[in-house]
Amino acid sequence: MGLEPTGVIDGATIVKLLPYLPMVSVPPVPLNLMSPALAYWLASTPQGRTEIQQALTAVGSYTGPATESMSDDELRAALKAFQEANGLQPNGQFDDATAEKLAPFLPKPKE
């Protein structure tokens, strides 16, 4: 199936399982939990958070270590700096507009 056996149900695993799961009605996710852009990116690659940090490093907005945490203050500051430099609302979130501007610096998801 093209997945690394980790024993963890992550975004990539869920994407592969979706065709086999029953369709159910799910209430919408509150906007403050996760943006659709971040949810898509994390589902498309198991290293999503690290790759976002690496992309921010490539554009000069982030100098910290590449980790799995998206919640640290330094990374939020890097997102804000990137957003300000690109004429976006500097909210420190990986939202749709930020994802669109940062997309050229992210690796292409593997099929």
C-alpha positions in Angstrom: 0.0 0.0 0.0 3.0 2.3 0.0 3.0 3.1 3.7 5.8 2.8 6.2 4.8 0.3 8.9 4.7 2.5 12.1 1.8 1.0 14.0 0.3 4.5 14.2 -2.9 5.6 12.5 -1.7 8.8 10.9 -3.0 11.0 8.1 -1.4 8.9 5.3 -2.9 5.7 6.8 -6.4 7.3 7.0 -6.2 8.5 3.4 -5.4 4.9 2.3 -8.3 3.6 4.4 -11.0 6.1 3.3 -12.2 4.1 0.3 -12.9 1.1 2.7 -14.7 3.1 5.4 -18.5 3.5 5.6 -19.8 7.0 4.7 -21.1 8.8 7.8 -22.3 12.2 8.5 -19.7 14.1 10.5 -20.3 17.5 12.1 -18.0 20.2 10.7 -14.7 20.7 12.5 -14.6 24.0 14.4 -12.4 26.5 12.5 -10.0 27.0 15.4 -8.9 23.3 15.5 -7.1 22.8 12.2 -7.3 24.6 8.9 -8.2 22.5 5.8 -4.9 23.4 4.3 -3.0 21.9 7.2 -5.3 18.9 7.4 -4.7 18.2 3.7 -0.9 18.6 4.0 -0.6 16.4 7.0 -2.8 13.7 5.3 -0.7 13.8 2.2 2.7 13.3 3.9 3.7 11.7 7.2 6.4 14.4 7.7 4.0 17.3 7.1 4.9 19.4 10.1 8.6 19.0 9.6 8.3 19.8 5.9 6.4 23.0 6.7 9.2 24.0 9.0 11.8 23.2 6.3 9.9 25.3 3.8 9.8 28.2 6.2 13.6 27.8 6.7 14.1 27.8 2.9 12.3 31.2 2.6 14.2 32.6 5.6 11.3 32.8 8.0 12.4 30.0 10.4 15.7 29.2 12.0 14.7 26.7 14.7 15.0 22.9 14.6 12.7 20.8 12.3 10.5 18.9 14.8 7.0 17.4 14.8 5.6 20.2 16.9 3.6 23.0 15.3 2.7 24.7 18.5 5.9 26.3 19.7 6.1 30.1 19.8 9.1 30.3 17.4 7.2 28.5 14.7 4.2 30.7 15.1 6.5 33.7 14.8 8.0 32.2 11.7 4.5 31.8 10.1 3.6 35.4 11.1 6.9 36.6 9.5 6.2 34.7 6.3 2.6 35.9 6.2 3.6 39.5 6.7 6.3 39.2 4.0 3.7 37.9 1.6 0.9 40.3 2.2 -1.2 37.9 4.3 -3.1 38.3 7.6 -0.3 37.6 10.1 -2.2 35.1 12.3 0.6 32.6 12.9 -1.6 29.7 11.5 -1.0 27.4 8.6 -4.2 28.5 6.9 -5.3 28.2 3.2 -3.8 31.5 2.1 -0.4 30.6 3.8 -0.4 27.1 2.3 -1.0 28.6 -1.2 2.0 31.0 -0.8 4.2 28.4 0.8 3.3 25.6 -1.6 6.2 26.2 -4.1 8.6 25.5 -1.2 7.0 22.3 0.0 8.0 19.0 -1.5 5.4 17.4 -3.7 3.3 14.7 -1.9 4.2 11.2 -3.0 1.4 9.2 -4.6 
